[in-house]
Amino acid sequence: MATSQIETVSSGADKAKLAAAVFLVIGSVAAFYLLSKQGPFAQWGALLLGLVAAAGVFFISESGRRLVAFARDAWREVKKVVWPTRKESMQMTAYVFAFVVVMALFLWLTDKTLEWVFYDLILGWRK
């Protein structure tokens, strides 16, 4: 099923919401460092409160609503995945390990063969 994507132009209010979210993040980080003399409870409280407020402002913007819609669609798609059984996972893992061992042996054998051809036969360095 084809879905049409409608691209909306950001309004001034939406841009203001995003700017407010950015300023809230910057302000909460600044408050974290400025409240160092008040103790860790005040520092972390200000940081978390500012980040939660920034997330709230972001999620009421158009970009935030699109992110939530994307996350919902992604979760819906993840639910459709047929996950392998334990037996299938173990078999595939064994196949991968076997392939890695075979490939390592092949590359080692190729390396040693080329080393023998170049250094012993052609250049004669190992006599």
N, C-alpha and C positions, 0 to 999 in steps of 0.2 A: 504494500500500500504506500503510495507516494504522498508525502506530506509537503505542503508548500511552506517554505520559511518566509515569514514576513519580517523584514528588517525595519525597525522603527527608528526614527531620528530622536536622539536624546533631547529632551526639553531642558530649559534653563533650570527648572526645579529639580530635575533628575541630576543634573550636573552639580547643583548646590548640595544635594544629598550626598553624592559621592565625595565632594570636597569636605563636607562636614565629617564624614566617616574618616577620611584621611587625617583631618585635624584632631579628631578625637583620639585616634591611635597615637599620633605624635604627642598630643597633650598627656595621654596616660603614661607614655614612656618618660616624658619629661617629669611628670609628677612622681613617678617611681624614684627617679634620682634626686629630685628636690626634697622629697620627704625622708631622706636617709636618716636625719636626726630624730624623726618621730618614731622610728622603729620599723621592724619588718611587717608588722600587721597593717600599719598605715600605708606603707609602700605597696605591698601586694594588694591591699584593698583598693587603692587608687588605680593601680594597673588593671586589675580584673574588672573593676567597675567601668573604667574607660573603654576597655576592649569589648565588653558586653554592649555598652552603649553604641560603639562604632559598628559592631555587628548588627545591632538592631536597626540603625540608620541605613546601613548597606542593604539589608534584606527588605526594606520597604521601597528601595529604589528599583527602577526597571531592571538594572543589571542583576540585582539580588534576586528578583523574582524569576529572571531567566535562569540564574544559577540553580535555584531551587527546582524549577521545572526540569532542568537538565539532570539534576541528581535523582529526581523521581523517575525519569525515563531510564536512566542508567540502572537504577535499582530494579526496575521492572524487567530490563533485559538480563540482568544477573540472575533473576529468579527463573528465567527460561533456560539457563545453561544446564546441560546434563553433565554432572560431575562424574569422573571415573570412580570405580570401586577401588577398594584397597588393593585387591589382587591386580587390577589393571595398572594401578600406579606403581606397584612393586615390579611388575613385568617391564613396564616402560623404563623404569629406572635401571633395571638390570641390562636392558638393551643399550641404553646410553653408556653405561659403564663398560660394557663389552666393546662397543664401538670405539670408545676412547682408548682402551687398551690396544685394540687391533690397529688403530691409527697411529698410536705412539710407537708400536713395534715397526710399522711400515716406515714411518719417518726416520726412526733410528737406523733401520736397515738401509734406507736410501742414503742417509748421511754417511754411514760407514762405507758404503759402496763407492760413493763419489769421492770420499776422502782417499780410499785405496787407489781409485783410478787416477786421480790428479797427483797425489803426493808420491805414490810408489811407482806407477807405470809411466806417467807422462813426465813428471819433474825429476823423479829418482832421488828425492830428498831422504828417503829412509833406507838407505842401503848400508 
